[in-house]
Every structure is written in structure tokens, then in C-alpha cells.
Amino acid sequence: MKKFTVKKRHTIRKGQIADIFARLQEQIGEGAALFQAETVEILETSTNLSFYLVNKKPVLMEYGGWVFPTLKGAIERPFPQRRISVDAGAIPYVINGADVMRPGITSVTPDIRAQAPVQVVDERHGKPLAIGIALLDALQIGQSTAGKMCKNVHYVGDEIWNVEF
């Protein structure tokens, strides 16, 4: 993720809120209900990344045409959809921004689609470690034995994690 700066922040209308949550529901299904709120603000940046502040916290982001929880949002409001679990050996690499490779993956949920956002979680505790873009569908990941399976786009300590406004 390249550097960005915050351009503007404003409250969005109820119709726009409904659209955002409909798009979120496309990604995570029933888990979208965890992010519902009456008032949502948008934080626009100098890149194609935007944040949605729910109760003044940046728990949702829009990037590449999709709406998905930020890492802080996934930690604060855990949801069971779109998960790639990794073993303890992969954790130090993932939390430092490395892409997820097949040997470190222990399980995937069947709802993972290629070129769609996913949460990368620790297999032992289920705690989110990163947000990424799956490069293959769940079935293809399960059948693979080597290679890159998920591009890491947001991890602990990155620009998005440290955003201040």
C-alpha cells in the first residue's frame, strides 16, 4: 500500500449508508450486521482508499471497489466469514506485510473467492493478523501445494493501522 494523506471527512446520508452495508453484506454475509450504525462518516484519502468511521472508529474500508472491515474492525467485531488460517510459523511474516504462501495455510473457509478480500487469522486463537486479497478460490487453495495464495494489503503497523485523523 502506498502512502496516503487524509483529504476530507464528512457524515454520509442514510441512503449511502444502506449502499455501503449492502456491499459489505456481499463480502461477509450475516457478519455485516456487526457493523451497522445510524451515523457513518467517510474519511477520503489521496489514494483509492477510503475509510468508513462507525461510532468514530475506522472499522470499514473501501479499496479496489469492495467494502471490507479494516484489521482493527475485524479485531473489534470478529466475524467468521472469509478466513484463511495460518500456522504459527507464518505469523511473523504475515504481520510484517508478507503475502500468504500455501505452506503456511492450515485451513480456508469455503466462501473465499479469487480477487476478493479475506481476513488472515492465527489458527490457534482465530485472531485477525491481516487483510488480503485471495488470489485463488477456496477449492483451488485447498488443492494447491505451493505458491502465493493471498496478497497482503493491510497488516498490523502499516499505514492503515496507524492512520490518525
C-alpha positions as CSV (number, residue, x, y, z in Angstrom):
1,M,0.0,0.0,0.0
2,K,1.5,3.3,-1.0
3,K,1.5,6.3,1.3
4,F,-1.7,8.4,1.6
5,T,-2.9,11.5,3.2
6,V,-6.4,12.3,4.5
7,K,-8.2,14.7,2.3
8,K,-11.6,15.2,3.9
9,R,-14.0,13.8,6.4
10,H,-17.8,14.1,6.4
11,T,-21.0,12.3,7.5
12,I,-22.8,10.4,4.8
13,R,-26.5,10.1,4.1
14,K,-28.7,7.2,5.2
15,G,-29.1,6.1,1.5
16,Q,-25.4,5.9,1.1
17,I,-25.1,4.0,4.4
18,A,-27.6,1.4,3.1
19,D,-25.5,1.0,-0.1
20,I,-22.3,0.6,1.9
21,F,-23.8,-2.1,4.1
22,A,-25.3,-3.9,1.1
23,R,-21.8,-4.0,-0.4
24,L,-20.4,-5.2,2.9
25,Q,-23.0,-7.9,3.1
26,E,-22.0,-9.1,-0.4
27,Q,-18.5,-9.7,1.1
28,I,-19.2,-11.1,4.5
29,G,-22.9,-12.1,4.6
30,E,-24.5,-12.1,8.0
31,G,-21.4,-10.7,9.6
32,A,-22.2,-7.3,8.1
33,A,-24.8,-6.8,10.9
34,L,-22.0,-6.4,13.4
35,F,-21.0,-3.1,11.7
36,Q,-24.5,-1.5,11.4
37,A,-24.8,2.1,12.8
38,E,-27.1,5.1,12.4
39,T,-24.2,7.5,11.7
40,V,-21.3,6.8,9.4
41,E,-18.6,9.1,8.4
42,I,-16.4,8.8,5.4
43,L,-12.7,9.6,5.5
44,E,-11.4,10.2,2.0
45,T,-7.7,9.9,1.2
46,S,-5.3,10.9,-1.6
47,T,-5.4,7.3,-3.0
48,N,-8.2,5.0,-4.0
49,L,-8.6,4.0,-0.3
50,S,-11.5,5.4,1.8
51,F,-12.4,4.6,5.4
52,Y,-15.8,4.5,7.0
53,L,-16.0,5.6,10.6
54,V,-18.6,3.8,12.6
55,N,-19.0,5.3,16.0
56,K,-15.9,7.4,15.2
57,K,-13.7,4.4,14.7
58,P,-12.3,3.4,11.3
59,V,-13.7,-0.1,11.2
60,L,-14.5,-0.3,7.4
61,M,-12.5,0.5,4.3
62,E,-13.2,0.8,0.6
63,Y,-10.4,-0.3,-1.6
64,G,-10.5,-1.6,-5.2
65,G,-14.2,-1.4,-5.5
66,W,-15.0,-3.5,-2.4
67,V,-16.0,-2.6,1.2
68,F,-14.5,-4.8,3.9
69,P,-13.6,-4.4,7.6
70,T,-10.2,-2.9,8.5
71,L,-7.9,-5.0,10.6
72,K,-9.0,-3.0,13.7
73,G,-12.6,-3.6,12.7
74,A,-12.1,-7.3,12.3
75,I,-10.4,-7.5,15.7
76,E,-13.0,-5.4,17.5
77,R,-16.0,-7.1,15.8
78,P,-15.0,-10.6,14.9
79,F,-16.9,-12.3,12.1
80,P,-16.5,-15.9,10.8
81,Q,-16.6,-15.3,7.1
82,R,-13.7,-15.1,4.6
83,R,-11.0,-16.6,6.7
84,I,-7.6,-18.0,5.8
85,S,-6.0,-19.6,8.9
86,V,-2.2,-19.7,9.1
87,D,0.2,-21.7,11.3
88,A,2.5,-20.2,13.9
89,G,5.5,-20.3,11.5
90,A,3.7,-17.9,9.1
91,I,2.6,-15.3,11.7
92,P,5.8,-13.3,11.9
93,Y,5.9,-12.9,8.1
94,V,2.2,-12.0,7.7
95,I,2.3,-9.3,10.4
96,N,5.3,-7.7,8.7
97,G,3.4,-7.5,5.4
98,A,4.5,-10.7,3.6
99,D,2.0,-12.3,1.2
100,V,0.5,-15.6,2.4
101,M,2.1,-18.7,0.9
102,R,0.4,-22.1,0.6
103,P,2.7,-24.0,3.1
104,G,1.7,-21.7,6.0
105,I,-2.1,-22.1,5.4
106,T,-3.9,-24.6,7.6
107,S,-7.5,-24.0,6.6
108,V,-9.7,-21.8,4.5
109,T,-13.5,-21.1,4.7
110,P,-15.4,-22.2,1.6
111,D,-16.7,-18.7,0.8
112,I,-13.3,-17.4,-0.4
113,R,-13.3,-16.2,-4.0
114,A,-10.4,-15.2,-6.2
115,Q,-9.7,-11.4,-6.3
116,A,-11.9,-10.8,-3.2
117,P,-10.9,-9.6,0.3
118,V,-10.2,-12.1,3.1
119,Q,-9.0,-11.9,6.7
120,V,-5.9,-13.8,7.5
121,V,-6.1,-15.3,11.0
122,D,-4.0,-17.2,13.5
123,E,-5.1,-20.8,13.5
124,R,-4.7,-21.2,17.3
125,H,-6.7,-18.2,18.5
126,G,-8.6,-17.1,15.4
127,K,-7.3,-13.6,15.9
128,P,-7.1,-11.5,12.7
129,L,-3.5,-10.8,11.6
130,A,-4.0,-9.1,8.2
131,I,-6.5,-8.3,5.4
132,G,-5.6,-9.6,2.0
133,I,-6.8,-10.3,-1.5
134,A,-7.3,-14.0,-2.3
135,L,-5.5,-14.9,-5.5
136,L,-7.5,-18.2,-5.9
137,D,-10.9,-19.6,-4.9
138,A,-11.1,-21.7,-1.7
139,L,-11.2,-25.0,-3.6
140,Q,-8.1,-24.1,-5.6
141,I,-6.2,-23.0,-2.4
142,G,-7.1,-26.4,-0.8
143,Q,-5.8,-28.3,-3.8
144,S,-2.5,-26.3,-4.2
145,T,0.7,-27.4,-2.5
146,A,2.9,-24.3,-3.1
147,G,2.9,-20.7,-4.2
148,K,1.4,-17.4,-3.2
149,M,-2.3,-17.7,-2.3
150,C,-3.1,-14.2,-0.8
151,K,-1.8,-10.7,-1.4
152,N,-1.4,-8.9,1.9
153,V,-2.9,-5.4,1.7
154,H,-3.3,-4.4,5.4
155,Y,-1.4,-5.6,8.4
156,V,-0.5,-4.6,12.0
157,G,1.7,-1.5,12.0
158,D,1.1,-0.4,8.4
159,E,-0.2,3.0,7.1
160,I,-3.8,1.9,7.5
161,W,-3.3,0.6,11.1
162,N,-1.6,3.9,12.1
163,V,-4.0,6.3,10.4
164,E,-4.7,9.4,12.5
165,F,-7.4,11.9,12.0
